[in-house]
């Protein structure tokens, strides 16, 4: 098993993962409040309730599916790490594209389009 030789790495990675998940919840709550203000007829309680439902379903189903993958696939740990990496990449892409009043994707697109429209080089 991979954990026998790298237990300290696993403990540090798990602690960092927990720290980053906790650090995401506060800005996410602020984003949910901003979304609920812009949708007529939907209050913060509705949005917060949907968030809690999604979080509860994920924390219930995720470990069950992960345990089944780990036990039934030959290289289960590698598959779980690959699935986690894919989910993180997908969530990062969605966050860049759709989070905030002016998403980072739109800001970068405007800078790229504005930068390519100019003929003179920019000095940084």
Secondary structure, 3 states (H helix, E strand, C coil): CHHHHCHHHHHHHHHHHHHHHHHHHHHHHHHHHHHHHHCCCCCHHHHHHHHHHHHHHHHHHHHHHHHHHHHHCCCHHHHHHHHHHHHHHHHHHHHHHHCCCCCHHHHHHHHHHHHHHCCCCCCC
